[in-house]
Amino acid sequence: MSNPFENRAPSLSGPATDIVPVTPSDSGEMADVATSLYVETGGVLALVTVAGQPRTVMLGDRAFLPVGVRQVLATGTTASGIHALVMA
């Protein structure tokens, strides 16, 4: 199978290289900063942006949030099925 990502540097303007499940946590950041988040079941999403700012947003089912995120907080988050798109 050919790999279109082979021999290419990851780019924020291109697609993510992986998608990983997120377990909300008040004590620790994600292993990799997310370029965006995907939420399967909507609700409130409490997070810390890549700029270090705490934010709370309401998302519907099957929603993408195109913002850099370093942490999804457990306190205040009611959305579920959260996935981080990353450049790992």
Contacts in CASP RR format, 6 or more apart in sequence:
PFRMAT RR
TARGET T0000
AUTHOR 0000-0000-0000
METHOD contacts of the structure
MODEL  1
MSNPFENRAPSLSGPATDIVPVTPSDSGEMADVATSLYVETGGVLALVTV
AGQPRTVMLGDRAFLPVGVRQVLATGTTASGIHALVMA
5 17 0 8 1.000
10 17 0 8 1.000
10 87 0 8 1.000
12 35 0 8 1.000
12 87 0 8 1.000
16 35 0 8 1.000
16 36 0 8 1.000
16 85 0 8 1.000
16 86 0 8 1.000
16 87 0 8 1.000
17 86 0 8 1.000
17 87 0 8 1.000
17 88 0 8 1.000
18 85 0 8 1.000
18 86 0 8 1.000
18 88 0 8 1.000
19 38 0 8 1.000
19 83 0 8 1.000
19 84 0 8 1.000
19 85 0 8 1.000
19 86 0 8 1.000
20 31 0 8 1.000
20 32 0 8 1.000
20 83 0 8 1.000
20 84 0 8 1.000
20 86 0 8 1.000
20 88 0 8 1.000
21 81 0 8 1.000
21 82 0 8 1.000
21 83 0 8 1.000
21 84 0 8 1.000
22 30 0 8 1.000
22 34 0 8 1.000
22 37 0 8 1.000
22 72 0 8 1.000
22 81 0 8 1.000
22 82 0 8 1.000
22 83 0 8 1.000
22 84 0 8 1.000
24 46 0 8 1.000
24 72 0 8 1.000
24 73 0 8 1.000
24 74 0 8 1.000
24 77 0 8 1.000
24 82 0 8 1.000
25 71 0 8 1.000
25 72 0 8 1.000
25 73 0 8 1.000
25 74 0 8 1.000
26 73 0 8 1.000
26 74 0 8 1.000
26 75 0 8 1.000
28 71 0 8 1.000
29 48 0 8 1.000
29 70 0 8 1.000
29 71 0 8 1.000
30 69 0 8 1.000
30 70 0 8 1.000
30 71 0 8 1.000
30 72 0 8 1.000
30 84 0 8 1.000
32 84 0 8 1.000
32 86 0 8 1.000
32 87 0 8 1.000
32 88 0 8 1.000
33 50 0 8 1.000
33 68 0 8 1.000
33 69 0 8 1.000
33 70 0 8 1.000
33 86 0 8 1.000
34 68 0 8 1.000
34 69 0 8 1.000
34 70 0 8 1.000
34 84 0 8 1.000
34 85 0 8 1.000
34 86 0 8 1.000
35 66 0 8 1.000
35 68 0 8 1.000
35 85 0 8 1.000
35 86 0 8 1.000
35 87 0 8 1.000
36 64 0 8 1.000
36 65 0 8 1.000
36 66 0 8 1.000
36 67 0 8 1.000
36 68 0 8 1.000
36 69 0 8 1.000
36 84 0 8 1.000
36 85 0 8 1.000
37 45 0 8 1.000
37 47 0 8 1.000
37 64 0 8 1.000
37 65 0 8 1.000
37 67 0 8 1.000
37 69 0 8 1.000
37 72 0 8 1.000
37 82 0 8 1.000
37 83 0 8 1.000
37 84 0 8 1.000
37 85 0 8 1.000
38 62 0 8 1.000
38 63 0 8 1.000
38 64 0 8 1.000
38 65 0 8 1.000
38 82 0 8 1.000
38 83 0 8 1.000
38 85 0 8 1.000
39 45 0 8 1.000
39 59 0 8 1.000
39 60 0 8 1.000
39 61 0 8 1.000
39 62 0 8 1.000
39 63 0 8 1.000
39 64 0 8 1.000
39 65 0 8 1.000
39 79 0 8 1.000
39 80 0 8 1.000
39 81 0 8 1.000
39 82 0 8 1.000
39 83 0 8 1.000
40 61 0 8 1.000
40 62 0 8 1.000
40 80 0 8 1.000
40 81 0 8 1.000
40 82 0 8 1.000
40 83 0 8 1.000
41 61 0 8 1.000
41 79 0 8 1.000
41 80 0 8 1.000
41 81 0 8 1.000
42 59 0 8 1.000
42 60 0 8 1.000
42 61 0 8 1.000
42 63 0 8 1.000
42 78 0 8 1.000
42 79 0 8 1.000
42 80 0 8 1.000
43 58 0 8 1.000
43 59 0 8 1.000
43 60 0 8 1.000
43 78 0 8 1.000
43 79 0 8 1.000
44 56 0 8 1.000
44 57 0 8 1.000
44 58 0 8 1.000
44 59 0 8 1.000
44 76 0 8 1.000
44 77 0 8 1.000
44 78 0 8 1.000
44 79 0 8 1.000
45 56 0 8 1.000
45 57 0 8 1.000
45 58 0 8 1.000
45 59 0 8 1.000
45 65 0 8 1.000
45 72 0 8 1.000
45 77 0 8 1.000
45 79 0 8 1.000
45 82 0 8 1.000
46 54 0 8 1.000
46 55 0 8 1.000
46 56 0 8 1.000
46 72 0 8 1.000
46 73 0 8 1.000
46 75 0 8 1.000
46 76 0 8 1.000
46 77 0 8 1.000
47 54 0 8 1.000
47 55 0 8 1.000
47 56 0 8 1.000
47 57 0 8 1.000
47 69 0 8 1.000
47 71 0 8 1.000
47 72 0 8 1.000
47 73 0 8 1.000
47 77 0 8 1.000
48 54 0 8 1.000
48 55 0 8 1.000
48 69 0 8 1.000
48 70 0 8 1.000
48 71 0 8 1.000
48 73 0 8 1.000
49 55 0 8 1.000
49 67 0 8 1.000
49 68 0 8 1.000
49 69 0 8 1.000
49 70 0 8 1.000
50 67 0 8 1.000
50 68 0 8 1.000
50 69 0 8 1.000
50 70 0 8 1.000
52 70 0 8 1.000
54 73 0 8 1.000
56 76 0 8 1.000
57 65 0 8 1.000
59 65 0 8 1.000
59 79 0 8 1.000
60 79 0 8 1.000
69 84 0 8 1.000
72 82 0 8 1.000
72 84 0 8 1.000
END
